[in-house]
Amino acid sequence: MQKKYVSAFTLLVMASILVPTYKTVAGYDRMAQTASNMTMNSSVADLTTTSTEDTNLKGAILSSAASNPSSTVKISSVSTEPSSTSSSSSSSSASQDSSSITEPIAPAADTSTLNLSLEDALKMVETSNSDIKLTDSKIQIYDKQNQQAKARHDANIPVVDEDSRKDRDLNYKRTQWTLDNAKHDRENQLKNLQVDMTNQYQTILSLQQQADTIGKQIKDLDTTIDQINLQIKLGLQIPSTIYGYNAKRSGLEALQKMATNSINSSMNTLKKDLGIDLNRPVVLTSPMVTYTKFDDSDIDNRIAKSVQTTYDIQKMKQDIEISQIEYDIDFYYDDTQNADTIQLGIEDKKATLENLPVTKELSLRKAYNDLKTLENTIEADRLTVEADQINIAIMQKKVEVGTSSSLELLALQSTLLTDQNTMQQDVIAYMTAAANFQNSLEQ
């Protein structure tokens, strides 16, 4: 049987609608009879589920209708089940609420031009370089592992097996060694990355300078081509004269495009290493590096001191000591397989430690000799550039007196450009090698 309920809300709404349809007492009797029939059709269970407030409100409405002959109230049966309209409205409202929740909008990328000095670029290496960030994350992990190992050591838990023995005597030392080495390696990594960044920065400046110089040559050549074309029109030159100049211009344009492509590629690498958006324009504001010879005064004593104080010797000695503790524990608890492996590793480390001073000195000597070789290369580059400039001056006079063509002069100018670029690249390589050598002396 269909259940019918009279809710307080429905009765209140229907009570507010007073329709003056019946003018006689009989009309009100029919209204009362309708209300009585509706109540009788409801089951006892239905009535018990209706709240006291609903029943009282219903009685009040019926009493009001009986005492007011000028109006009547028609009470319809209602169901407590939600109507389809109400359900649809709720779904629509929920849908609207859901659609109103939007994902957070990411901040727009900075597209303003960044004026970047070399000093700022070196600072950004430490704060924005992805390799340094990864190293910092690893150090945090090593630090946490070390703290946990120290906590187990400080707890002084009784030794009952191999693992508890290692917690007491080994693990905290090994994790501390790992943490210390990671921090030391980070310092060296940062220095090396900053040297590399300086190299990138200077290389881009050199390429930009090269592209600008080629652009000036093209502009000067265009003036010459215009003059040749005018002479051809006047009959002072044969038409084939212009072919060599056009070919020369095409060659210069190709060189300029190559330089521009190299600039774009190198700039993207620089932006990536500094965590700069690739679409953001960057202007390098620092000047080109100047050639400065490395101060090699008292170099033999400096190399000897570096060999004696190198961090690698201290690192290897500590590693051997910690490995010996691990071997003793494994041997005591009859972990022979692991003990044998560790013992072999200890012997290898001892051999490495013995050869470390020689290896370090050979490395430093080679780096120093390479530096001196670059010095000789730069001196040769300088003499070549001077010779090019002399040849251009001589050719300029020949062109002026008409014994040589301007095309020959352009060829010499291109040679000078190439030799100047070679010398600049060698200077950058030398300054990079000098910085790396200094870092090696301090490690």
C-alpha positions in Angstrom: 0.0 0.0 0.0 1.3 3.4 -0.9 2.4 5.4 2.1 1.1 8.9 2.5 2.6 11.5 4.8 1.6 14.9 5.7 4.7 17.0 6.2 4.8 20.2 8.2 6.1 22.1 5.2 3.3 21.0 2.9 0.5 21.8 5.4 2.1 25.2 6.0 2.1 26.0 2.3 -1.4 24.8 1.7 -2.7 26.7 4.7 -1.4 29.9 3.2 -3.5 29.4 0.1 -7.1 30.4 1.1 -9.6 30.1 -1.7 -13.0 31.6 -0.9 -15.0 28.9 -2.7 -17.5 27.8 -0.2 -19.9 30.2 1.4 -21.9 27.8 3.5 -21.3 25.7 6.6 -21.8 22.6 4.4 -18.8 23.7 2.3 -16.7 23.7 5.4 -18.1 20.4 6.4 -17.0 18.9 3.1 -13.5 20.4 3.7 -13.4 18.8 7.2 -14.6 15.5 5.8 -11.8 15.6 3.2 -9.3 16.1 5.9 -10.8 13.3 8.0 -10.8 10.9 5.0 -7.1 11.7 4.3 -6.2 11.0 7.9 -8.1 7.7 8.0 -6.4 6.5 4.8 -3.0 6.8 6.5 -1.8 3.7 8.4 -1.0 3.7 12.0 2.6 3.2 11.2 2.5 6.3 9.0 1.1 8.4 11.8 3.7 7.2 14.3 6.4 8.3 12.0 5.0 11.8 11.7 6.5 14.2 14.1 4.5 15.8 16.9 5.2 19.2 15.3 3.5 18.1 12.1 0.4 16.8 13.9 0.0 19.9 15.9 0.4 22.1 12.9 -2.2 20.0 11.0 -4.7 20.4 13.9 -4.1 24.2 14.0 -4.8 24.5 10.3 -8.0 22.5 10.6 -9.2 24.5 13.6 -8.5 27.7 11.7 -10.5 26.5 8.7 -13.5 25.6 11.0 -13.6 28.9 12.7 -13.3 31.0 9.4 -16.3 30.4 7.2 -15.0 32.8 4.5 -12.2 30.5 3.3 -11.3 26.9 2.9 -8.1 24.8 2.9 -7.7 21.9 0.6 -5.1 19.4 2.0 -3.5 17.0 -0.4 -1.6 13.9 0.4 2.2 14.1 0.1 5.0 11.6 0.1 8.2 11.9 2.1 10.1 10.5 -0.8 12.1 13.2 -2.7 10.4 14.2 -5.9 12.2 13.9 -9.3 12.2 17.7 -9.6 13.8 18.1 -6.3 16.4 15.4 -7.1 17.1 17.0 -10.4 17.5 20.4 -8.8 19.9 18.9 -6.2 21.9 17.2 -8.9 22.1 20.4 -11.0 23.2 22.4 -7.9 25.9 19.8 -7.1 27.0 19.9 -10.7 27.2 23.7 -10.6 29.1 23.5 -7.3 31.5 21.0 -8.8 32.1 23.0 -11.9 32.8 26.1 -9.8 35.8 24.3 -8.3 38.7 25.0 -10.6 42.3 23.9 -10.5 44.8 26.5 -9.3 46.1 28.5 -12.2 49.9 28.3 -12.5 51.6 31.7 -12.6 52.4 33.0 -16.0 56.0 32.6 -17.2 58.2 35.6 -16.9 58.8 36.9 -20.4 60.6 40.1 -19.5 64.1 40.5 -20.7 66.7 39.3 -18.1 69.9 41.3 -18.0 72.3 38.7 -16.7 75.8 39.5 -15.5 78.5 36.9 -15.0 78.4 37.4 -11.3 74.7 36.8 -11.1 75.0 33.8 -13.3 77.5 32.3 -10.9 75.2 32.9 -8.0 72.3 31.3 -9.8 74.4 28.1 -10.3 74.1 27.4 -6.6 70.5 28.3 -6.2 68.9 27.1 -9.5 71.1 24.5 -11.1 69.4 21.1 -11.2 72.5 19.1 -10.5 73.2 21.1 -7.3 69.5 20.6 -6.3 69.8 16.9 -6.8 73.0 16.8 -4.7 71.3 18.8 -1.9 68.5 16.3 -1.9 70.9 13.4 -1.6 72.7 15.2 1.3 69.4 15.5 3.1 68.9 11.8 2.7 72.4 11.0 3.9 71.9 13.3 6.9 68.7 11.6 7.9 70.3 8.2 7.6 73.2 9.4 9.8 70.8 10.8 12.4 68.9 7.5 12.5 72.2 5.5 12.8 73.4 7.8 15.6 70.1 7.4 17.5 70.5 3.6 17.4 74.1 3.9 18.5 73.2 6.3 21.4 70.4 4.0 22.5 73.1 1.6 23.6 70.9 -1.5 22.9 72.4 -4.7 24.1 74.3 -6.6 21.5 72.5 -9.9 20.7 73.5 -10.5 17.0 75.5 -9.2 14.1 73.0 -6.4 13.2 72.9 -5.0 16.7 76.7 -5.1 16.9 76.8 -3.1 13.6 74.3 -0.6 15.0 76.5 0.0 18.0 80.0 0.0 16.4 79.7 0.5 12.6 76.7 2.1 10.9 76.9 5.5 12.5 80.5 5.8 11.4 79.8 4.7 7.9 76.8 7.1 7.5 78.9 10.0 8.9 81.6 9.2 6.4 79.2 9.2 3.6 77.6 12.5 4.7 81.0 14.2 5.0 82.1 13.1 1.6 78.9 14.2 0.0 79.3 17.7 1.5 82.9 17.9 0.3 82.0 16.7 -3.2 79.2 19.3 -3.4 81.8 22.0 -2.8 83.9 20.7 -5.6 80.9 20.2 -7.8 79.8 23.8 -7.3 83.2 25.1 -8.2 83.4 23.0 -11.3 79.9 24.1 -12.4 80.8 27.7 -11.9 83.9 27.3 -14.0 81.8 25.7 -16.7 79.2 28.5 -16.5 82.0 31.1 -17.0 83.1 29.1 -20.0 79.6 29.1 -21.4 79.0 32.8 -20.8 82.3 33.8 -22.4 81.7 31.5 -25.4 78.4 33.1 -26.1 79.9 36.6 -25.9 82.6 35.5 -28.3 80.1 34.1 -30.8 78.0 37.3 -30.5 81.1 39.3 -31.2 81.9 37.1 -34.2 78.4 37.5 -35.6 78.5 41.3 -35.2 81.9 41.5 -37.0 80.5 39.3 -39.9 77.5 41.6 -40.0 79.7 44.6 -40.4 81.7 42.9 -43.2 78.5 42.1 -45.0 77.4 45.7 -44.7 80.8 46.9 -46.1 80.6 44.3 -48.9 77.1 45.5 -49.9 78.6 49.0 -50.4 81.3 47.5 -52.6 78.8 45.5 -54.6 76.7 48.6 -55.2 79.8 50.3 -56.5 80.7 47.4 -58.8 77.1 47.2 -60.1 77.3 51.0 -60.9 80.6 50.5 -62.7 79.1 47.7 -64.7 76.2 49.9 -65.8 78.6 52.6 -66.8 80.6 50.1 -68.7 83.7 50.4 -66.5 83.5 46.8 -65.4 82.5 43.6 -67.1 79.3 41.9 -65.8 81.2 38.8 -64.6 83.2 41.0 -62.1 80.2 40.9 -59.7 80.2 37.1 -59.4 83.1 36.8 -57.0 81.6 39.5 -54.7 78.2 37.8 -54.6 79.9 34.5 -53.8 81.8 36.2 -51.0 78.6 37.6 -49.6 76.9 34.2 -49.6 79.9 32.8 -47.7 79.7 35.5 -45.1 76.0 35.0 -44.7 76.5 31.3 -44.1 79.1 32.0 -41.5 76.8 34.5 -39.8 74.0 31.9 -39.7 76.3 29.4 -38.2 77.4 31.8 -35.5 73.7 32.7 -34.8 72.7 29.0 -34.5 75.6 28.4 -32.1 74.5 31.4 -30.0 71.0 30.1 -29.7 72.1 26.6 -28.9 74.6 27.8 -26.3 72.1 30.2 -24.8 69.5 27.5 -24.3 72.1 25.4 -22.5 73.0 28.3 -20.3 69.3 28.9 -19.5 68.7 25.2 -18.7 71.7 25.1 -16.3 70.5 28.2 -14.5 66.8 27.2 -14.4 65.7 30.1 -16.7 62.6 29.7 -18.9 63.8 28.9 -22.4 61.4 31.4 -23.9 62.7 34.2 -21.7 65.0 36.7 -23.5 68.4 37.0 -21.9 71.0 39.7 -22.4 74.6 39.1 -21.2 75.9 42.3 -19.7 79.4 41.4 -18.6 82.4 42.1 -20.8 84.6 39.6 -22.5 87.3 37.9 -20.4 90.8 39.3 -20.8 93.8 37.1 -21.2 95.7 36.9 -17.9 98.5 34.5 -17.3 98.2 32.1 -14.4 100.5 33.0 -11.5 102.8 30.0 -11.3 105.3 31.4 -8.9 106.6 28.7 -6.5 104.5 26.2 -8.4 106.6 23.2 -7.3 106.0 23.8 -3.6 102.3 24.5 -4.2 101.9 21.2 -6.0 103.8 19.3 -3.2 101.6 20.9 -0.5 98.5 20.0 -2.5 99.6 16.4 -2.7 100.2 16.1 1.0 96.9 17.7 2.1 94.6 16.3 -0.5 91.2 15.3 0.9 91.3 12.0 -1.0 94.0 10.6 1.3 92.0 11.4 4.4 88.9 10.0 2.8 90.6 6.8 1.8 92.2 6.3 5.3 88.8 6.6 7.0 87.2 4.2 4.5 89.8 1.6 5.3 89.3 2.0 9.1 85.5 1.7 8.8 85.8 -1.3 6.4 88.2 -3.0 9.0 85.5 -2.7 11.7 82.9 -4.2 9.3 85.3 -7.1 8.5 85.9 -7.8 12.2 82.2 -8.0 12.9 81.5 -10.2 10.0 84.4 -12.5 10.9 83.3 -12.7 14.5 79.8 -13.8 13.5 81.1 -16.3 10.9 79.8 -14.2 8.0 82.7 -15.5 6.0 81.5 -14.7 2.5 80.9 -11.0 3.3 84.1 -10.9 5.4 86.2 -12.2 2.5 84.7 -9.7 0.1 85.4 -6.8 2.5 89.0 -8.0 3.1 89.7 -8.0 -0.6 88.2 -4.5 -0.8 90.4 -3.3 2.0 93.5 -4.5 0.2 92.4 -2.7 -3.0 91.9 0.5 -1.0 95.3 0.2 0.7 96.9 0.0 -2.8 94.9 3.0 -4.0 96.0 4.9 -0.9 99.6 4.1 -1.5 99.4 5.4 -5.1 97.3 8.4 -4.3 100.2 10.9 -3.8 101.8 9.9 -7.1 98.5 9.9 -8.9 97.6 13.3 -7.5 101.0 14.8 -8.4 100.9 13.4 -12.0 97.4 14.9 -12.5 98.5 18.3 -11.3 101.7 18.2 -13.3 99.8 17.3 -16.5 97.2 20.1 -15.9 100.0 22.6 -15.4 101.8 21.5 -18.5 98.6 21.7 -20.5 98.2 25.3 -19.2 101.7 26.2 -20.4 101.0 24.7 -23.8 97.9 26.9 -24.1 100.0 29.9 -23.2 102.3 29.1 -26.2 99.3 28.5 -28.4 97.8 31.9 -27.5 101.2 33.6 -28.2 101.2 31.9 -31.7 97.6 33.1 -32.2 98.7 36.6 -31.4 101.5 36.6 -33.9 99.2 35.2 -36.6 96.7 38.0 -36.0 99.4 40.6 -36.2 100.6 39.1 -39.5 97.0 39.2 -40.8 96.7 42.9 -39.9 100.0 43.7 -41.6 98.9 41.9 -44.8 95.6 43.8 -44.8 97.4 47.1 -44.5 99.6 46.2 -47.4 96.7 45.0 -49.5 94.7 48.2 -48.7 97.4 50.3 -50.3 97.5 48.0 -53.4 93.7 48.4 -53.8 94.1 52.2 -53.5 96.6 52.3 -56.3 94.7 49.8 -58.4 97.2 47.0 -58.4 94.9 44.6 -56.5 91.1 44.2 -56.3 88.9 44.7 -53.3 88.0 41.1 -53.5 91.5 40.2 -52.5 91.2 42.6 -49.5 88.0 40.9 -48.5 89.7 37.5 -48.5 92.4 38.8 -46.1 89.8 40.3 -43.8 88.0 37.0 -43.6 91.3 35.3 -42.7 91.8 37.9 -40.0 88.3 37.3 -38.6 88.9 33.5 -38.5 92.3 33.9 -36.7 90.9 36.4 -34.2 88.1 34.0 -33.4 90.6 31.2 -32.9 92.7 33.2 -30.6 89.6 34.3 -28.5 88.5 30.6 -28.2 92.0 29.7 -27.0 91.9 32.5 -24.5 88.6 31.2 -23.1 90.0 27.6 -23.0 93.1 28.9 -21.2 91.2 30.8 -18.5 88.9 27.8 -18.0 91.9 25.5 -17.6 93.6 27.9 -15.2 90.5 28.0 -13.0 90.2 24.2 -13.0 93.9 23.9 -12.1 93.5 26.3 -9.2 90.6 24.3 -7.9 92.7 21.1 -8.2 95.4 22.6 -6.1 92.9 23.4 -3.4 91.2 20.0 -3.3 
